């Protein structure tokens, strides 16, 4: 599947339809002629999908920038460079970024690549509508639905990262070369309409050959994305006049909850997706078989020589070993506080939060300030697909964009708001039963607590989404739409400080961890991470090694918790438009009203 996508893009590229924004005006008449050929030919039109995905895989697009940097420093996810508070990498996460940030302020960076993808989508949408005979050709109609959805994916992430952005829904012309920011409500309404149309054009998972793979768009993902956008459109967000919900009656919260409810129930009732075991979801990702109809609804596809998911987000290997030729992984990781928020019986904890790295092919403990996202592992890629990563800079693992678990939790949230906790409970219960597969009594107790009131159920959904999606880059956007970003970060900073001082609920945690290598010669066994463990018991267990388990070291200039945010998060919910794009906007783009 990966090679087919890139071959299709090559054919599309050679046809002459793909062009830079600067070239568009000069070759518009030729482009229109090309469109009549390209978008009436199914095999060539297929390249439109690949062309948009190609923009995702560029070095400074999703591949090496957005997936790495967006969404860091919340109550569940942090950058491991957070204490270098004045460095560009840290500033992208600590709510104090500079508009000329060295990681982002280049004319080929994520902002540009996202709009490149949108321009490619706009050309394809125009061409397919004009020449694709989509009313009578189901295949061409499906391509139109896919392109509409991919454009919505890109706009979703533009809105998440930058707030109000220029609205481009037609190919660039001389009149639209320079555009100001648009009110995000205009974009949300267009995307909701686009996805409503797309869902009529694209089949359910496994309904035809194209929708057999999670690398291609299917109806379940379209409806899930529409639900996600509806919840964002009806929620809170920073605007130039303050943090508020939309005042547009078409985007009223109740209407947006109704859309989310309807779309999620359509997916659930279709029976085209299901939960796997929690670890099984991520082993399936590493298996690289991309089978639709299981839990993963859509993944950003990367060629085996592209993509840096394990490279940036995964469990670190400090040197080459039998699993990988890369000494990479772990630029980001779980906020240490979330590990201790998990119930020790929750099977998601030890999949999501890994307290070790690999050296010379053996697991060794890190420090309390450096957990890794265990959802992405070189060793799982090797075990599940037989592939050892040999490329110097890329691992080729796809990035999960949406799972069925998200659908269930969006359904629970929306139905609770509209119909109350009793009606919403079955969808939350399904997630909790998977999290505690051998402890139904604990599930019952948690559900009884959650269904005590509408407010209690909302709080339970907030917590459950934290536990479910560690490392999947959903938390920041969730906290913003709930107006909880600043509150949850402040709470997390307090938790981290209490942990370091062994105060409050952390008072009885051991000061050290005790560990040894298991009989298999590579697996780490650790005592001292759980509530109820003691230093006395650890010392008596006969473990061969011990290590002080702290966040800070003597002489640290910045305490770990102080690196989470350097400005008020609620005044810096979004990144600025980078200086290079402001300077080249003919005076149309500014960062006015966003604190930059």
N, C-alpha and C positions, 0 to 999 in steps of 0.2 A: 504493500500500500504506500509506504513512504516513497519508494522509487517511482511509482506511478504518478504521484502528485508532482514530483519535481520534473519528470519527463513531460507531463502535461504543461507545466509552467514554461518549460523551454520552448515547446511548440508555440505557445501563446506569445512568448517574447519575440520569437523569430517572425511572427506574423506582423509585428509592427504596432500592435495595439497598445502595449505597455510603453509608457513614456514618462519622463519627469514632468513636474508641474510647469517648469520653465519651457519645455518643448511643446506643451499642449496647444498654446495659442498659435504657434507657428505652423503646426501640421494639422490643424483642426479639420480642414476640408478633406485631407488625405485620410485622417482618422475615421471620418464619417463613412468614407468609401470602404475602408477596411472593416468597419463594423458590419456592414451589410454582408460581407463574406464570412467573417468570423462567427457572428452570432446567428447565422442561419445554418451553420455546420456544427453538429453535436460534438464531434471530437475536438474541434478547435474551441468551441464555447466552453467545453470542460476546463480548458486552461484558464478561464477567468477565475475559477475557484482557486486553482493552484497559484495564480498570480497574487491574490490577496494573501494567501497563506505564506507565500514567499516573503512578503513584507513583515510578517510576524517573526520570521526566522533570521532577519538581518541582525548583525552583531549588536547594534545599539537600539534595537527594538525590544520585543518581548524577550528575545534570547539572552542578551547580556546586560540589559538595563531594567526593564519594567518588572519582570518576574523577580529579579534580585532585590530591587530597592523599594518597590511600592509596598505599603502596608506594614512596614517595620515599626517597632517600638509601640506596642500595645500591651495589654495585660496578658497576651499569649505568645507574642513573637517579638524578637529583638534582633538588632544587628550586633554581631560580636565586636564591632569597632565602636560601640556606643560611648566608651570612655574617652575616645579621641574627639572630644566634643566640637572642636573647631576644624576638624578635617572634613573634606567634602563628602566622603562616604557617610560619616556619622551625621552630618548636617542634613542629609536627605531624609533621615529618620527621626531626628530629635526636634522637629518642629521649628527649626531655626535656619532653614536652608538659605543660601545666597543665590541670587538670580543669575549669577555667572558661574554656577557650580561646575567644577571641572569634570564631573562624571556625566553631566547632562547638557551643558551649554555648548553644543556643536550643531551645525546645520544638518547633520545626518542622524540626529538622535531620535529618541522615542516619539517625541511630538511630531517630528517630520515624517517618520516612518508610519505613524498611525494615520496621518493625513494622506500619505502616499497610498496606503491600503484603502482608505476611503475613496480617493480619486479613482483607483482601479475598480472599486466596487461600483461607483457612480457610472463609469463608462460601460461596465458590463450590464448594469440594470437598464440603462438607456438602450443599449444594443439588443438585449434579450427582449425587451418590450417591443421594440420596433421590428426586429427581424426574426425573433425566435419562435413565432407561432405558438406562444405558450398556452393559448386557449385550446389548442388541439394536440399539442405535443407534450405528453406527460414528462418526458425526460428533460426537455428544455424548461418546462415549468418548474421542475425540481431544481434545476440549476439556478433559476431566478430566486427561488425560495432560499437556497443556500447562500447566495450572494447577499440578499437582503439581511440574512441573519449574521453573516460575517461582518457586514457593516455595523450592525447593532452591537456586536461584540466589541469592536474598536471604539465606538462611541460610548459604550458602557464604561470602558476603562479611561477614556478621556474625561468623562464626567466624574468618575471616582477620584482621579488624581488632580484635576485642575478646576473642577466646579463648572462655571460658565465658560463655554468654548465656542469658537466660530461654528456655525451650522452650515455644512456643505452637503446638500443632497442632490446636486446636479454637477456634471463635469465643469471644470473651471472654464470661464470665459473672460474676455477683457473686462466685463463689468463686475465680475466676482473675484478677480485676482486677489484683492485685499478686502478682508472682512473683519469687523470687530467681533468681540465676544457676543454671543446671543444668550438670551435668558434660557437657562437650562430647561425650563418648562416647555419651550417650543420644541426642543430636541426630544425630550421624553415623550411628548405626544406623537411626534413623527415615528419614533422607534416603536411605541406601543401599536400604532397602526400598521407599521411595516411587518412586525412579527405576527400580528393577527392575520395578515395576508399570507405570510410565509408558511404558517401552519396549515393553510389550505393547499399548499403546493408540494409539501415534502411529506413522505410517508413516515410511519412509526418505525422504531428500530426493528430491523430484520424483515421489514415488509417487502423490500426489494434488494438487489445486489449492492446498491450504493449505501443503503442504511444498515448493512451488516457490520460496519466498522465504526468504532467510536472516533475515528479520525474524520468522519464525514458527518454532516449535519443531519439530524433526524427530528421528527415532530416532537418527541418528548423533550429534547433539549430546547427547541424553539419555545415551547410552552413554559419550560422552567426558566428560561432567560426572560421571557415576558413577565413572569411572576416576580423575578428578582428586580427587574426595572420598575415594576409597579410599586413594590415596597420602597424602593429608593425614591421614586417620584413623590410618593405620599408621605415620606419621612422628613426629618430635619436635615439641615445643611447650612453651612456658612454661606452667606450672601453679602454683597456690599453693604446692605443695611442691617446686618446682624444674622444670628442663627435663628432660623425659623422654618416652618413648613411653607409649601406653596400656597399662594392666595388664589390660584386659578381654580375655579369650582370644578373643572373637569379632572383635576388632579387631587381632589379632596381625599383625605386618608381613607374614609369609609369606602369610596369608590375604588381606590387602589387595592385595599384589602379584598374587596369583592373580586377584582380581576385575579389577584394572587390565589385566592381560594379556588376559583373556577378552573384556572389553568392547572394548579397542582392536583385537584381532584380528577381532572381529565387524564393526567398522566397516571395517577394511582389506579384509577378504574380501568385504564387501557390494558393493564397487566403486562406491559412491555418492558418493565424494569423491575428489579428486585434488589434487596440487600444481600451482599455477600457477608462472610465473616469479616470483622474489621481488618485483621491482618491480611485476609484474602484479597481485599480490594487492592491493596498496594502491591501485593505479590502479583496480582493480575496485571497491574500497570507495568511491572518489570518483566512480565512474561512476554509482552509485546505482541500478543495475539489480537488485541483491539476488538474484542467481540462485543458488539452491541447487545442490548437486552439484559445485561447484568447491571451492576451498580453505576459504573461510569457512563454518563450520558454524552459527554463530549470532551475531547482532549485537544489542546494545541499540538498539532503534529510536528515533530522535528525529524529531519533526516538523521541517519546514524552518525553523520559527520557534523551535525549541527546540534544546538541545544545544550544548555548548561544547568540542568535541573539538579542532578547530583553534584556536579562540579561546584555549584554555588550553595545549594540548600541541603545537601545530603550529609550523611555521617562521614566524618573526615578520615582519610587515610594519609598519614604523614609521609609515607613513602610508597613506592611501587611494591605490589605484592601479587599473589596469584589472582586476585580479584580485579585489579586495575593497574594500569601503567601511570595513572595520575596521582600526584601527591596533593589532592585537593578535597574540597567538601567543607561545609560548615562556615560559610561567610555569615550566615544567619542561623538562628536556632530558637528554641522555645524560651520564653521568659521563665527563669527558674521558679518564679512564684506559681506558675500554672502546674508544674509537676506536683507541688505540695497541695494544690487545690483539688487535684484528682483524688477520688477514693482509691485506695490501694487495690481494691478488687475490680476496678474498672479496667477492662482489657485494653482500652485505648491508650492508657498511660504509657506503658512500656513500648508500644509501637510508635507513639508520637514523640516521646521525650527520651533520648538516649544519653546516658552520662559517661560515655566512653568514646574513644577514637581508636584507630588501628595504627600500630607501629610494628614494622617487621612482621606483618601478618598475624599479629596478636592484639586483642582488645586490651586497652589500658585506660584507667580512669582519667577523666579530665579534671575540671574544678567545678565548684558549685555554680560558677558564673558562665559555664560553657556547656550547656546541653545541646544536643543536635537533633534535627528533625529525622526521626527514624523511619519516616514514610518513604525516604529516598535513599537507597543503599546500593553501592557498587556490588556488594556481596550478593544481594538479591538479584541484581541483573545477571550476574554470573550463574547463580543457582537456578533461576527460573528460565532464562533464555539461552544459557551457555555462552553468553557474550562477555568477553573481557574487554574493558574500555582501553583502547590503544591510542586514540587520538589525543594530541597534547592539550587541547582546550575545550573539547566538547564530549558529551557522553551520549547524546541522541535520545535520552529518555523524554517521552512526552510529558506535558504538564496538564494535570487534571483541571478542567475549567468548571465542571459541574458534576456532582454525584446525585444519585437518587436520595441519599440521606438529606441533602439540602432541600429537595422537594418535600419530603415528609416534615421537616422542621419549618419550612415556610408555610405549609398547610396548617400545622399546629398553631403557628403564630397568628395567621390570618383568621382562622376559624375561632380561636379564642377571642379575638377582638370583636368578631361579628356575632358569634353564637354562644360564647362562654366556654369555660374550661372542660365541662363534661363532654361537649361535642368534639373538642380538640384533642382530648386525652389519648385516643387510640394511636394517633400519629406520633406523639412524643413517646408513648409506651413502646412502640416498635423500635425506636432508637435505643431506648434504655434497656430493653430486653437483650439487644445485641451487645450492649456495653457490659452487662452483667449476666452472661449466659448461664451461669451455674448458681445464681443467687436470686431466685424469684421473690423471696421475702424482701430483699433490699429494693427490688424494683417496685414492689407493692408499697413499701414505705415511702419511697421517693414520689411515687404518683399520688399517694394520699396527701402528701405535703403540697405538691404542685397544684392539685385541683381544689385546694381550700378556697381559692378566690381567683378572680380574673387577674389581679395584680400578682398573686403568687405564681400563677401559671406563666405570665410574661417573664417574671424573674427566672423561672426555671428554663424557659426557652433561651434567655440571654446566656445562662450558664451552660446549657447543653450545646449551644453553637460554639462556645469557647472550647469545650472538651472535644467536640467532634471534628473541628476543622483546624486544629493546630498545624501551622506550616502550609496552609492552603491559601493564604492571603485573602481571606474573607472578613477577618475580624475588624479591621479599621473601618471599612465601609459600613459594616453592621453598627458599630458604635456611633458613627456619625449620624446615621439615619435614626437611631434611637436617642440622640442627644446625650450620649453617655461617654463620649471620648475622654474629655477632661476628668470626669469623675472616676472612671475605671483606671486611668493612668495614675491618678493620685492615690487611689486605693492600692494599686500594685506597688507603688513606691514605698508606701507604709509597710506592706507585707514583706518586701525585700529587706527593709531596715530591721524589722522585727526578727526575720529569719537570721540575719547576720548577728544580732545580739541575743538570739535564742530567747525571745520574749513572746508573750501572748501564747498563741496556740503552738508556737515553735519552741517553747521553753524546754520541753523534754526531749527534743531531738538530740542525737549524739553530736558532739563537736567534730568527730572524725567518721570516716568510712573505713571499713575493713574489707580486704579483697584478696582474691587469688585467681590463678588461671585454672580452669576446669581440666578434667582429664583428656579432653579432646585437643588440648594444646593451644587453643586460640580463644575460647569463650571466657569472658570475665564473670566471676561471681562476686557480688557486693553485698555487704551487710552494713546497715546504718542509714539507709535512705528513707525508711518508713517510720511513721509515728508508732511509738511503742518499742522501737529499737533503743538500745542503751550502749554507752561506751563499755560498761562493765561486761555485758554479754558479748560484745564484739571482741573484746580482748581475750575472752575465755573460749572463743570458738576455734581457735587454732588457725585463723587466717594468717597467711605469711606476710602480708603488707598492710599498712594503715596510712591514712592521709587526712590531714585537716581539711574540713569541708566548709570553705568560706567563700564569700563573694569578692572580698577585697584583700589586698596584700599590704603589708606595712610600707608606707611611703607613697601609696597611691594618691595622686593629686585630685582625682575625681572619684567620689564614692559611686558604686555601681548604680544605685537607685537615682542619683542625681544626673546620670547620663541619659535617662529615659527621655526627658524633654528639657529643652533649654529656653523655651518660650511657652506661653499659654497654648496648649494644644487646640483649644477651641477658637483661638484667633489665627491659627495656622493649620486649618483642617486640610488645605490643599497646597500643592506645590505652586510656585509662581510660573507663569510663562517665562521661559528662559530668555535671557537678554538678547541672544542672537536672533530670536524670532520677533521680539519686540522691535529691534533695530531695523529689521527688514520688512516691517508690516506697513510701511508708508503712513505711520502714525495711527494705525487702526487698533493696535493691540496695546493694552496697558495692564498693570496689576493693581489698579486703583480699587480700594475697598477690601483688599485681601491681606493687608498688613505688611506688604513688601514695598 
